[in-house]
């Protein structure tokens, strides 16, 4: 058991890959490096898939891409209202990043989303989107009034949601990915051959995809509530 405990602690740690010699040294952790790999893969894929777009006679790849964009726009509009399309690119980019980050363990890399710092950063970004949109579309006074809806008595609770919402997004994603990672590491330690394969398909592919969908859906839902006008 001690060996298993030590191995798990080793796998759960976030080692520093290198240090940038600025401001006394800026450590760059493994989760950051893997995030760079994920972002580079997404950028490269977007460049390759969109280099031959045509107005007439689109190919199968372009047709699939157009369908995906339309699906994302429809999802944003149905969840957030008529202004939802503005937020569709952000939701799509974050969703693709989280999905690839969650399933990258299949390729032998450590999922960056098992690092609390990464999920916290994603949650903070979503919080800026949610409340930034609230003040963008309602103005400063209108944005402040949103905290008093549906009644002034709920102002303290609505103010608490500024912290609760990103915290819920952060811990939900972090907890699920970390739990799946720990289970997979235990399975690999106890039964290192053949058996981990179906579990990897579930935890890395299915569960990883589900968590990305949940994160994007909740971000869209919260943003939709923040920009909704009172009828």
C-alpha positions as CSV (number, residue, x, y, z in Angstrom):
1,X,0.0,0.0,0.0
2,X,2.8,2.4,0.8
3,X,4.3,1.9,-2.7
4,X,0.9,2.6,-4.3
5,X,0.5,5.7,-2.1
6,X,3.9,7.0,-3.1
7,X,3.2,6.3,-6.7
8,X,-0.1,8.1,-6.6
9,X,1.4,11.1,-4.8
10,X,4.1,11.2,-7.5
11,X,1.5,11.1,-10.3
12,X,-0.7,13.8,-8.6
13,X,2.2,16.2,-8.2
14,X,2.7,18.9,-10.8
15,X,6.4,19.0,-11.6
16,X,8.2,22.0,-12.9
17,X,9.5,21.4,-16.4
18,X,11.7,24.5,-16.7
19,X,12.1,27.9,-15.2
20,X,12.0,31.2,-17.2
21,X,14.9,33.4,-16.0
22,X,12.8,36.5,-15.4
23,X,11.7,38.2,-12.2
24,X,13.7,35.8,-10.1
25,X,12.6,32.8,-12.0
26,X,9.2,31.9,-13.3
27,X,8.5,28.1,-13.0
28,X,6.7,26.5,-15.9
29,X,4.8,23.4,-14.8
30,X,4.0,20.2,-16.7
31,X,0.3,21.2,-16.9
32,X,1.3,24.5,-18.6
33,X,3.5,22.7,-21.1
34,X,0.7,20.1,-21.9
35,X,-1.7,23.0,-22.3
36,X,0.6,24.5,-24.9
37,X,0.6,21.2,-26.7
38,X,-3.2,21.1,-26.6
39,X,-3.4,24.7,-27.9
40,X,-0.8,24.1,-30.6
41,X,-2.8,21.0,-31.8
42,X,-6.0,23.0,-31.9
43,X,-4.4,25.9,-33.9
44,X,-2.8,23.5,-36.3
45,X,-6.0,21.6,-36.8
46,X,-8.0,24.8,-37.4
47,X,-5.4,25.9,-40.0
48,X,-5.4,22.6,-41.8
49,X,-9.2,22.2,-41.8
50,X,-10.0,25.7,-43.0
51,X,-7.3,26.3,-45.7
52,X,-9.5,25.2,-48.6
53,X,-12.9,26.7,-47.8
54,X,-15.1,27.2,-50.9
55,X,-18.3,29.0,-51.5
56,X,-19.4,26.5,-54.1
57,X,-19.2,22.8,-54.0
58,X,-17.9,22.5,-50.4
59,X,-16.2,19.2,-49.6
60,X,-17.2,16.8,-46.8
61,X,-14.8,18.4,-44.3
62,X,-16.1,21.9,-44.9
63,X,-19.7,20.6,-44.7
64,X,-18.9,18.9,-41.4
65,X,-17.3,22.1,-40.1
66,X,-20.3,24.3,-41.2
67,X,-22.6,21.8,-39.5
68,X,-20.5,22.1,-36.3
69,X,-20.6,25.9,-36.4
70,X,-24.3,25.9,-37.0
71,X,-24.9,23.5,-34.1
72,X,-22.8,25.7,-31.8
73,X,-24.7,28.8,-32.9
74,X,-28.0,27.1,-32.3
75,X,-26.9,25.9,-28.9
76,X,-25.8,29.3,-27.9
77,X,-29.0,30.9,-29.2
78,X,-31.3,28.4,-27.5
79,X,-29.4,28.6,-24.2
80,X,-28.6,32.3,-24.0
81,X,-31.2,34.0,-26.3
82,X,-30.7,36.1,-29.5
83,X,-27.4,37.5,-28.3
84,X,-26.0,34.0,-27.8
85,X,-24.2,33.8,-31.1
86,X,-21.7,36.4,-29.9
87,X,-20.5,34.0,-27.3
88,X,-20.4,30.9,-29.5
89,X,-16.7,31.2,-30.5
90,X,-15.6,31.4,-26.9
91,X,-17.8,28.5,-25.8
92,X,-16.5,26.4,-28.7
93,X,-12.9,27.2,-28.1
94,X,-13.1,26.4,-24.4
95,X,-15.1,23.2,-25.0
96,X,-12.5,21.9,-27.5
97,X,-9.6,22.8,-25.1
98,X,-11.3,21.0,-22.2
99,X,-12.2,17.9,-24.3
100,X,-8.7,17.5,-25.7
101,X,-7.1,18.2,-22.3
102,X,-9.3,15.6,-20.7
103,X,-8.6,12.9,-23.2
104,X,-5.0,13.6,-23.8
105,X,-4.1,10.9,-21.2
106,X,-4.8,8.3,-24.0
107,X,-1.7,9.7,-25.7
108,X,0.4,9.2,-22.6
109,X,0.4,12.8,-21.4
110,X,-0.9,14.1,-18.1
111,X,-4.3,15.9,-18.4
112,X,-3.7,19.5,-17.4
113,X,-7.3,19.7,-16.1
114,X,-6.2,17.6,-13.1
115,X,-4.3,20.6,-12.0
116,X,-6.4,22.9,-9.8
117,X,-4.7,26.0,-11.2
118,X,-5.8,25.2,-14.7
119,X,-9.5,24.6,-13.8
120,X,-9.4,27.6,-11.6
121,X,-8.1,29.7,-14.5
122,X,-10.9,28.4,-16.7
123,X,-13.5,29.2,-14.1
124,X,-12.2,32.7,-13.6
125,X,-12.4,33.3,-17.4
126,X,-16.0,32.1,-17.3
127,X,-16.7,34.4,-14.4
128,X,-15.3,37.4,-16.4
129,X,-17.5,36.4,-19.3
130,X,-20.6,36.0,-17.2
131,X,-20.4,39.3,-15.2
132,X,-18.7,41.2,-18.0
133,X,-21.6,40.4,-20.3
134,X,-24.0,41.4,-17.5
135,X,-22.5,44.9,-17.3
136,X,-21.9,45.1,-21.1
137,X,-25.5,44.6,-22.0
138,X,-27.2,46.3,-19.0
139,X,-24.8,49.1,-18.2
140,X,-23.3,49.7,-14.8
141,X,-26.6,50.6,-13.0
142,X,-28.5,47.9,-14.9
143,X,-25.8,45.4,-14.1
144,X,-26.0,46.2,-10.4
145,X,-29.8,46.0,-10.5
146,X,-29.5,42.4,-11.7
147,X,-28.2,41.5,-8.3
148,X,-31.5,42.6,-6.8
149,X,-33.6,40.3,-9.0
150,X,-36.1,38.8,-8.5
151,X,-36.3,40.7,-5.2
152,X,-34.0,42.9,-3.2
153,X,-34.0,40.4,-0.4
154,X,-31.8,38.1,-2.5
155,X,-29.0,40.6,-3.0
156,X,-26.6,38.9,-0.5
157,X,-27.2,35.5,-2.1
158,X,-26.8,36.9,-5.7
159,X,-23.5,38.6,-4.6
160,X,-22.3,35.4,-3.2
161,X,-22.8,33.7,-6.6
162,X,-20.0,35.8,-8.0
163,X,-17.7,33.5,-6.0
164,X,-19.9,30.4,-5.9
165,X,-20.4,30.0,-9.7
166,X,-16.7,30.0,-10.7
167,X,-15.9,27.8,-7.7
168,X,-18.6,25.3,-8.7
169,X,-17.3,25.3,-12.3
170,X,-13.7,24.8,-11.1
171,X,-14.3,22.1,-8.5
172,X,-16.7,20.1,-10.6
173,X,-14.2,19.9,-13.5
174,X,-11.2,19.4,-11.2
175,X,-12.9,16.8,-9.0
176,X,-14.1,14.6,-11.8
177,X,-10.9,14.6,-13.8
178,X,-8.7,14.1,-10.8
179,X,-11.0,11.3,-9.6
180,X,-10.9,9.6,-13.0
181,X,-7.1,10.0,-13.1
182,X,-6.6,8.4,-9.6
183,X,-8.9,5.5,-10.6
184,X,-6.9,4.9,-13.8
185,X,-3.6,5.0,-12.0
186,X,-4.8,2.5,-9.4
187,X,-6.0,0.2,-12.2
188,X,-2.7,0.5,-14.0
189,X,-0.8,-0.3,-10.8
190,X,-2.9,-3.3,-9.9
191,X,-3.7,-4.7,-13.3
192,X,-1.2,-3.2,-15.8
193,X,-2.2,-5.2,-18.9
194,X,-5.3,-5.3,-21.0
195,X,-7.9,-4.5,-18.3
196,X,-7.1,-0.7,-18.2
197,X,-8.1,-0.3,-21.9
198,X,-11.9,-0.3,-21.5
199,X,-11.7,1.8,-18.3
200,X,-9.5,4.3,-20.2
201,X,-12.1,4.5,-23.0
202,X,-14.8,5.4,-20.3
203,X,-12.8,7.7,-18.1
204,X,-10.7,9.5,-20.7
205,X,-13.1,9.6,-23.6
206,X,-16.7,9.4,-22.3
207,X,-16.3,11.0,-18.9
208,X,-13.8,13.6,-20.2
209,X,-16.2,14.6,-23.0
210,X,-19.2,14.8,-20.5
211,X,-17.3,17.1,-18.2
212,X,-16.4,19.4,-21.1
213,X,-20.1,19.6,-22.1
214,X,-21.2,20.3,-18.5
215,X,-18.6,23.1,-18.1
216,X,-19.7,24.7,-21.4
217,X,-23.4,24.3,-20.7
218,X,-23.2,25.8,-17.2
219,X,-21.1,28.7,-18.5
220,X,-23.7,29.4,-21.2
221,X,-26.5,29.0,-18.8
222,X,-25.0,31.5,-16.3
223,X,-24.2,33.9,-19.0
224,X,-27.7,33.7,-20.4
225,X,-29.1,34.5,-17.0
226,X,-26.8,37.5,-16.7
227,X,-27.8,39.1,-20.0
228,X,-31.5,38.2,-19.8
229,X,-33.7,41.3,-19.8
230,X,-36.5,41.6,-17.3
231,X,-39.9,41.4,-19.0
